[in-house]
Amino acid sequence: MKLVIAQMKHETNTFSPVPTPLARFARGKSTPLEGAEIREAFRNTGSAIGAFIDLAERAGAEITLPVAGNAAPSGPVQTGAYEWMAGRILDAVRRGCDAVLLDLHGAMVTERHDDGEGELLGRLRRLAPQLPVGVALDMHTNLFPAMCDNATVLAGYQTYPHIDMYETGLRAGKPILDMLAGRARPAMAWGHRPMLPHVMRQSSLDAPNLQIQRRAQEMEKEGALAASFFVGFPHADIPWAGASAVVATDGDGALARRYCDELLEMAWQARAQFVYRVEPLEASLERARQAAGGLVVLLDHYDNCASGGTMDTMTVLGAILDAGLENAAAFAVCDPQAVRQIKEAGTGARVTLDLGGKSDMPSLGLKGKPRQVSGTVRRIIDGAYRNEGPMARGEHMDMGPSALLDTGKVEIAVITRHTEPYDIGAFRALGIDPARKKYLMLKSRVHWRAGLGPLAKAVIECAGTGVCTSDYSQLDFRRVRRPIYPLDPL
Ligand SMILES: [Zn+2]
């Protein structure tokens, strides 16, 4: 048995000014991983591609690994990058195989295609019409018909924070191997509801997504091969952004349809609970000042790099500095220029610099606004670390040359490559101990809860500035299908 296993992941924020060239998929190298280096990078990690490799090895399959690329969310993927990766996957299939297992995101927009995944799967289908194709997807998939029409089994994460990537790989891959062994005949049903669940209300730790994901898991216990409800990614102005579901059963299309409709109906009935209400920043800071006892997490959720944020807006950090909050840490400001200045000054030096605000945000009509900050350089590192988990456990991370700047009240992490703070490893690398802090500012929305949630006594969501704004009225939606809730009253 010959299997092609590949990864090509990107969540595209069409409002983001951050470019997405091939190098962004390459983890510090010039091109994404290929061949044996993929096996080395993902063996024993909590990733979907790691699960595919395990499944294939256990089945004694011959494995081809044409590409593994995973870029932090940003603007549309450049055509050259997309064709480089898609081309390698297609070439591998052209050389002959019995099935393909793909670790995709499901919300990739390219310069040419609204639906990067559907385009890839359509090309695969045309090349090999009968080929079984299993796909692991992120819960933030914006499901296009072409993805469903051209895959055999789709399975999406059932947790947000995403701590079940490996299990999702198993759920997508096992039905395909069972199919090759003559033990399964996957039948899929899929559908949408016209709604854009708000990212701040999407966590599977809270209602209503908790109940919806639990029901999807129950369906699998009842015999479904894979049941997935996608919350969707609303910061992509494309026709099929928003909530969807897909269910695969063993040969029972009618049951798949019933299950799929049940998940969609649960979401639709709960649509009002998926709406987020913004608190003015001054009110949030006032609550922070008065918070007693234990770590207070201050979420700068408008500028989460894992949703395409530039990770350099200074509104929330500036308000923290202005408010004089003490014993605080902030992760992170992505500012390569500032890191260079700090490195030149050296550890122990006192520096004053214009921090952050290097990126303009044309989609919001905003220019970047740096903030002058003075502090002592506490640490300078190369930025490599390994995730401790539970999210993406064991994966090598690289935030690029990075530094810790201490204002005396706030320890500010300044990094070179977009890295969402969801793993304690990032903090250890810079010598920040969140457990000893009173305040922790994070440029994150939900994923921080994976590695840091247990430390937080209180969470205060701070409305700042950024292209993953939680105020949808700041976004100029033009291409998403209408009507859609809550942009339209439905
Ligand atoms: Zn996601």
Residues whose N, C-alpha, C, O or C-beta is under 5 A from the ligand:
A	BS01	ZN	D138 M139 H140
